[in-house]
Amino acid sequence: MGVSGGLVPCPEALGVMLVAIGLDRIALGLGLILAFSFGLAAVLIAIGILLVRSRSKLDRLGKPGNSWHRLLPLVSAVVVTLLGAGIVLKGLMAYVA
């Protein structure tokens, strides 16, 4: 969570700051990045608290005999494949039109 939350520079923050500098609204850009960072921190803290609170439920799901252990890789592969196909189709539709 730390890597996604700020250890790696955020490309969106860089984009916002570049646009703010281009519009000569540096204070607005810094304010937007600050608000984004606080929101991201709040969400990451909430996810961490939920994971700690729901540990007992997750332990029951994590037993090796459960059937979802076998199905999870297949389901995730299908979801990623469908999302990729959707992105390709959207790109093709924009290219053709």
C-alpha positions as CSV (number, residue, x, y, z in Angstrom):
1,M,0.0,0.0,0.0
2,G,2.9,2.3,0.6
3,V,4.2,2.0,-2.9
4,S,0.8,2.9,-4.4
5,G,0.3,5.6,-1.9
6,G,3.2,7.8,-2.4
7,L,6.6,6.2,-2.3
8,V,6.6,6.2,-6.1
9,P,5.9,9.7,-7.6
10,C,2.3,10.0,-8.7
11,P,2.0,10.7,-12.5
12,E,-1.4,12.4,-11.9
13,A,0.1,14.8,-9.4
14,L,2.9,15.7,-11.8
15,G,0.3,16.3,-14.5
16,V,-1.8,18.5,-12.2
17,M,1.3,20.5,-11.2
18,L,2.4,20.9,-14.8
19,V,-1.0,22.2,-15.8
20,A,-1.1,24.5,-12.8
21,I,2.3,25.9,-13.7
22,G,1.2,26.4,-17.3
23,L,-1.9,28.3,-16.2
24,D,0.2,30.3,-13.6
25,R,-2.0,28.9,-10.8
26,I,0.7,27.2,-8.7
27,A,-1.1,27.6,-5.4
28,L,-4.2,26.0,-6.8
29,G,-2.1,23.1,-8.1
30,L,-0.5,22.6,-4.7
31,G,-3.9,22.7,-3.0
32,L,-5.3,20.1,-5.4
33,I,-2.3,17.8,-4.8
34,L,-2.6,18.3,-1.0
35,A,-6.3,17.4,-1.1
36,F,-5.6,14.4,-3.3
37,S,-2.9,13.2,-0.9
38,F,-5.1,13.5,2.2
39,G,-7.9,11.6,0.5
40,L,-5.5,8.9,-0.6
41,A,-4.1,8.6,2.9
42,A,-7.6,8.4,4.4
43,V,-8.5,5.6,2.0
44,L,-5.3,3.6,2.7
45,I,-5.8,3.9,6.4
46,A,-9.4,2.8,6.1
47,I,-8.4,-0.3,4.0
48,G,-5.7,-1.1,6.6
49,I,-8.2,-0.9,9.5
50,L,-10.8,-3.0,7.6
51,L,-8.2,-5.7,7.0
52,V,-7.1,-5.8,10.6
53,R,-10.7,-5.9,11.8
54,S,-11.8,-8.6,9.4
55,R,-8.8,-10.9,10.0
56,S,-10.9,-13.7,11.5
57,K,-13.2,-13.8,8.5
58,L,-10.2,-13.8,6.1
59,D,-8.6,-16.6,8.1
60,R,-11.7,-18.8,7.5
61,L,-11.6,-18.0,3.8
62,G,-7.9,-18.8,3.6
63,K,-8.1,-22.5,4.4
64,P,-6.6,-24.6,1.6
65,G,-9.6,-26.8,1.2
66,N,-11.9,-24.1,0.0
67,S,-13.0,-24.3,-3.7
68,W,-12.4,-20.7,-4.4
69,H,-8.7,-21.3,-4.1
70,R,-8.8,-23.3,-7.3
71,L,-11.2,-20.9,-9.1
72,L,-9.6,-17.6,-8.1
73,P,-6.7,-17.7,-10.7
74,L,-9.2,-18.6,-13.5
75,V,-11.7,-15.9,-12.5
76,S,-9.0,-13.2,-12.3
77,A,-7.6,-14.2,-15.7
78,V,-11.0,-14.0,-17.3
79,V,-11.6,-10.5,-15.7
80,V,-8.2,-9.2,-16.9
81,T,-8.8,-10.7,-20.4
82,L,-12.2,-9.1,-20.7
83,L,-10.9,-5.7,-19.5
84,G,-8.1,-5.9,-22.0
85,A,-10.4,-6.9,-24.8
86,G,-12.7,-4.0,-23.9
87,I,-9.8,-1.6,-24.0
88,V,-8.7,-2.9,-27.4
89,L,-12.2,-2.6,-28.8
90,K,-12.6,0.9,-27.5
91,G,-9.3,1.8,-29.2
92,L,-10.3,0.2,-32.4
93,M,-13.7,2.0,-32.4
94,A,-11.9,5.3,-31.8
95,Y,-9.4,4.6,-34.6
96,V,-12.1,3.5,-37.1
97,A,-14.5,6.4,-36.4
